[in-house]
Amino acid sequence: MNEAINNIVDKLGVGRSVAEAMIKRSPSAAKIAEAKSVEQIRAVLPTDANPAPPESTTVKVSLSKEQLKQLQQQRGKLDLDSGKVFDRFAGAQQADKLFHGNCHLTERTSKSPTESFSLQSILHPRSKAADAPPTKRKQKTTEDGK
Amino acid sequence: MASLTKTWAANGGGLSKSYSKEYSGTLVQLIDGETIADSVTDQQLTVAIDVSAVKGFLIVSEGGALTVETNNGTTPDDTLVLPAGRPYEWDTDSLDSFLLTADVTDLFLTNASGAAATLYAWAVVDPSP
């Protein structure tokens, strides 16, 4: 990291704090440290034409296969609960038959999709009993119809 | 005749050993690098395994963990959860019973590993009594 900062300071002639900020936006500090020219550094640093990848966050989840199936259809859609874009689920099935792993969500960008979904509604679906209309109670009748 | 040769090796604590055994039958059935993309549920793969005729079996997923279900993706007869790069293997000398308990006509493959997976399998079978 220090080598990359020094390289930016030397070759681009910016201050150390500016160089640190540039590194924070670029995931390729090793490439910057090895860069031999200003052009090579600029090729690695994020610019408007070459923006830094959006930051991602992960949410630990456990899913049934049916939930996994639903979730996998939401790739690239906006999660209304977090305001982030669902990228992918990474995990594996375990002995309890559930798929345990992480949902990867990324920050919205100008290219974010318009389609949306709710991660929470997949993770915690409302029970069918709660959705069902209340049943009418049968009136008790006596044998003679009263 | 067809055969499947299995090799086991262990190396630790300064001791290294390897063992090998050949299993023979009339036919070796293969899954030769079936690709299962990431985030795929129930990719169907048609196979035909007569479980009672299997003499040796090995299945492995490369690249990502894989859930392999037999015959039905919703109510499978059997389920194998394969970690990436760790084979499940069975043969007639195995000390435990075969995890495939019913004849297999289709596999349903689910990849939630975050990476593409490639499936390989060998089954040497001998249907003769």
Interface residues (C-beta under 8 A of the other chain):
Chain A: K65 L68 K69 Q72 R75 R88 F89 A90 G91 A92 Q93 Q94 K97 F99 G101 H104
Chain B: D38 S39 V40 T41 D42 A65 T67 T79 V81 P83 T110 A112 S113 G114 A115
